[in-house]
Amino acid sequence: MADRGEIRAGEGVFRVSLCALSVVPGSWRFANENRAAIDAHWDACRAANPAYFNGAIYVLSGFRLAEGRFQGELLRTDFKSFLYWRDLGWPLAAGVRDCFGAALIRSGDGAVLLGRQAKGHLNAGQAYLPGGFIDDRDVGADGSIDMTASALREVEEETGLAVCDLEVLPGLIVTVAGPSVALVVEMSSALAATDLRAEMLARIARQPDPELADVVILRHAPAIDDPGLAPYARVLLRAILPVD
């Protein structure tokens, strides 16, 4: 599959062995052209949720997916510009996709465990794969981006599970869903799903400001219109889990 012009060219789940991301020079034209509206929108969002922080993030300006390899180009922008784009309904004119890392956590008995985001966060109430934006922490001194390291960091921050608790499988699962491109790292635990969920909840309870309110166990493909799941997660899970 190749995709550089169409922002919503369909949905799909693809296993790849290699992922090459590069940061390209320049700024996001959509953000530059809408700066006044973005600033006004940000003021309103911050009034409603003072916990929002306008950090640097990266969006996907183009990608190619073929022969088991994902190649993508990223633009550096800020969270408030992303939030404005999202709240407008992901308009095509923006010329980018939302690209992020995520972790597919499997239990020893074959279930998948998702996090449900706590109140006060961007996707409060949604169940999703632990993960987050590509940000400055993910970009090495040579410009390289290690998505496995990024996903492991997000898993530890959100669930308390560390690299020693999980086996990381090689490759990535690229999930294209509307404006989103999720770069998913598959991880497995020897624990059964109920035991793994209990361990994750115990570690989350010790966090001073947890991002997750709950951990969800899924053993079968979710309903296609399940409103409680992030759209990209629904696309991925319907492709990899057995139908109930």
TADA-V721585 format. One record per pair of residues at least 4 apart in sequence whose ideal C-beta (glycine too) atoms are under 6 Angstrom apart, sorted by sequence separation. I is the first residue (numbers start at 1). J is the second residue. If there is no record, write none. Layout:
BEGIN
{{I | J} {I | J}}
END
This chain:
BEGIN
{{34 | 38} {77 | 81} {107 | 111} {117 | 121} {134 | 138} {140 | 144} {154 | 158} {155 | 159} {161 | 165} {191 | 195} {222 | 226} {229 | 233} {233 | 237} {237 | 241} {27 | 32} {65 | 70} {119 | 124} {176 | 181} {191 | 196} {229 | 234} {3 | 9} {46 | 52} {106 | 112} {117 | 123} {139 | 145} {155 | 161} {156 | 162} {204 | 210} {45 | 52} {64 | 71} {117 | 124} {138 | 145} {175 | 182} {189 | 196} {222 | 229} {105 | 113} {204 | 212} {63 | 72} {85 | 94} {117 | 126} {175 | 184} {62 | 73} {116 | 127} {152 | 163} {172 | 183} {173 | 184} {60 | 72} {61 | 73} {138 | 150} {222 | 234} {114 | 127} {61 | 75} {201 | 215} {115 | 130} {200 | 215} {222 | 237} {58 | 74} {59 | 75} {221 | 237} {169 | 186} {221 | 238} {58 | 76} {59 | 77} {197 | 215} {168 | 187} {56 | 76} {197 | 217} {221 | 241} {166 | 187} {167 | 188} {220 | 241} {56 | 78} {57 | 79} {132 | 154} {220 | 242} {221 | 243} {131 | 154} {166 | 189} {54 | 78} {55 | 79} {130 | 154} {193 | 217} {220 | 244} {54 | 79} {57 | 82} {104 | 129} {130 | 155} {54 | 80} {103 | 129} {102 | 129} {103 | 130} {103 | 131} {130 | 158} {102 | 131} {130 | 159} {101 | 131} {100 | 131} {100 | 133} {151 | 185} {61 | 96} {60 | 96} {147 | 183} {59 | 96} {60 | 97} {148 | 185} {42 | 80} {60 | 99} {159 | 200} {38 | 80} {38 | 81} {41 | 84} {115 | 158} {160 | 203} {160 | 204} {31 | 77} {38 | 84} {101 | 147} {28 | 75} {103 | 151} {24 | 73} {28 | 77} {101 | 150} {31 | 81} {101 | 151} {182 | 232} {14 | 65} {17 | 68} {18 | 69} {19 | 70} {20 | 71} {21 | 72} {22 | 73} {23 | 74} {16 | 68} {103 | 155} {180 | 232} {16 | 69} {21 | 74} {158 | 211} {16 | 70} {158 | 212} {177 | 231} {177 | 232} {175 | 232} {4 | 62} {177 | 235} {175 | 235} {175 | 236} {2 | 64} {1 | 65} {30 | 94} {51 | 120} {57 | 133} {58 | 134} {57 | 135} {56 | 136} {102 | 182} {104 | 184} {98 | 179} {97 | 179} {98 | 180} {99 | 181} {101 | 183} {102 | 184} {103 | 185} {104 | 186} {105 | 187} {106 | 188} {107 | 189} {108 | 190} {111 | 193} {108 | 191} {109 | 192} {97 | 181} {103 | 187} {108 | 192} {109 | 193} {7 | 92} {107 | 192} {107 | 193} {90 | 179} {107 | 196} {127 | 216} {121 | 211} {118 | 211} {118 | 213} {115 | 212} {116 | 213} {116 | 214} {116 | 216} {127 | 228} {113 | 215} {114 | 216} {127 | 229} {128 | 230} {70 | 174} {113 | 217} {126 | 230} {129 | 233} {128 | 233} {111 | 217} {112 | 218} {111 | 219} {23 | 143} {60 | 181} {21 | 145} {19 | 147} {19 | 172} {17 | 171} {16 | 171} {15 | 171} {16 | 172} {15 | 173} {16 | 174} {14 | 174} {13 | 175} {12 | 176} {11 | 176} {11 | 177} {8 | 178} {13 | 236} {11 | 235} {13 | 239}}
END
